Amino acid sequence: MIYCARGQAENLIKMHKSQLGSDRTSCRSPIANQLGLVLHTAAYWLMLTVRDAIPKAHALATAKFATLRLRLLKLGARVIETVSRVRLAFAAACPQAELFRTIAIALQPAEP
């Protein structure tokens, strides 16, 4: 199934361009364009990591980045920052609060 793997790679490249806007290199300076592409690639890997942390049984486990951005990133929350942690206080009616908890636990670094 070489074609399937190639097709999936092309789909991921298309998602990188269309949903993260990485094909917009509108600066006159090539260094600025290169930095923009590096930042878009970092955003791509971040979104891919978050999507991989979502449990496979959840509907968002296979969602496109635009859907993840709307459902997970464009939410209102109170951010409480202390020395040792960052807490997010969501509204009581937040439909994705439990998913946030699951993703946060999945993305925690392993203790040495």
C-alpha positions as CSV (number, residue, x, y, z in Angstrom):
1,M,0.0,0.0,0.0
2,I,2.6,2.5,-1.0
3,Y,0.0,4.7,-2.6
4,C,-2.0,5.0,0.6
5,A,1.0,6.1,2.6
6,R,1.9,8.6,-0.1
7,G,-1.7,9.8,-0.2
8,Q,-1.7,10.3,3.6
9,A,1.5,12.3,3.5
10,E,0.0,14.5,0.8
11,N,-3.1,15.0,3.0
12,L,-0.9,16.1,5.9
13,I,1.0,18.6,3.7
14,K,-2.3,19.9,2.4
15,M,-3.6,20.3,6.0
16,H,-0.3,22.1,6.9
17,K,-0.9,24.6,4.1
18,S,-4.6,25.2,4.2
19,Q,-5.6,25.0,7.9
20,L,-2.5,26.6,9.4
21,G,-1.8,29.1,6.6
22,S,1.8,28.1,6.1
23,D,1.7,28.9,2.4
24,R,1.4,32.6,3.0
25,T,4.9,34.1,2.6
26,S,4.0,37.7,2.0
27,C,7.1,39.3,3.6
28,R,9.8,40.8,1.4
29,S,12.5,39.3,3.5
30,P,13.2,35.6,2.9
31,I,14.4,35.3,6.5
32,A,11.0,36.6,7.8
33,N,9.3,34.1,5.5
34,Q,11.5,31.3,6.7
35,L,10.8,32.2,10.3
36,G,7.1,32.2,9.6
37,L,7.3,28.8,8.1
38,V,9.2,27.5,11.1
39,L,6.5,28.9,13.4
40,H,3.7,27.4,11.3
41,T,5.5,24.0,11.4
42,A,5.8,24.3,15.2
43,A,2.0,25.0,15.3
44,Y,1.5,22.0,13.1
45,W,3.4,19.7,15.4
46,L,1.6,21.1,18.5
47,M,-1.8,20.5,16.9
48,L,-0.8,17.0,15.8
49,T,0.5,16.2,19.4
50,V,-2.8,17.5,20.9
51,R,-4.9,15.5,18.4
52,D,-2.8,12.3,19.1
53,A,-3.4,12.8,22.9
54,I,-7.2,12.7,22.4
55,P,-8.6,9.3,23.2
56,K,-9.3,7.3,20.0
57,A,-13.0,6.8,21.0
58,H,-13.6,10.5,21.0
59,A,-15.1,12.2,18.0
60,L,-12.3,14.8,17.8
61,A,-9.6,12.1,17.6
62,T,-9.7,12.3,13.8
63,A,-10.8,15.9,13.5
64,K,-9.1,18.4,11.2
65,F,-7.0,21.2,12.7
66,A,-9.7,23.8,12.0
67,T,-12.2,21.8,14.0
68,L,-9.7,21.4,16.9
69,R,-9.0,25.1,16.8
70,L,-12.7,26.0,17.1
71,R,-13.6,23.4,19.7
72,L,-10.5,23.4,21.9
73,L,-8.5,26.6,21.4
74,K,-11.2,29.3,20.9
75,L,-12.7,28.9,24.4
76,G,-13.0,31.4,27.2
77,A,-11.3,30.4,30.4
78,R,-9.7,32.1,33.4
79,V,-6.0,31.4,33.5
80,I,-4.5,31.2,37.0
81,E,-0.8,31.0,37.0
82,T,1.3,30.1,40.1
83,V,4.9,29.3,40.6
84,S,4.4,25.5,40.1
85,R,1.4,25.2,37.7
86,V,-1.0,26.9,35.4
87,R,-4.7,26.3,36.1
88,L,-7.5,26.8,33.6
89,A,-10.9,27.6,35.0
90,F,-13.6,26.8,32.5
91,A,-17.3,27.8,32.6
92,A,-19.5,25.2,34.3
93,A,-21.2,24.5,30.9
94,C,-18.0,23.9,29.0
95,P,-18.6,20.8,26.8
96,Q,-14.9,20.0,26.4
97,A,-13.7,20.4,30.0
98,E,-13.2,16.6,30.6
99,L,-11.4,16.3,27.3
100,F,-9.0,19.1,28.4
101,R,-8.3,17.2,31.6
102,T,-7.6,14.0,29.6
103,I,-5.3,15.8,27.1
104,A,-3.4,17.5,30.0
105,I,-2.8,14.2,31.7
106,A,-1.7,12.6,28.5
107,L,0.8,15.4,27.7
108,Q,2.4,15.5,31.1
109,P,6.1,14.6,31.0
110,A,7.1,11.4,32.6
111,E,8.6,11.8,36.0
112,P,12.3,10.8,36.3
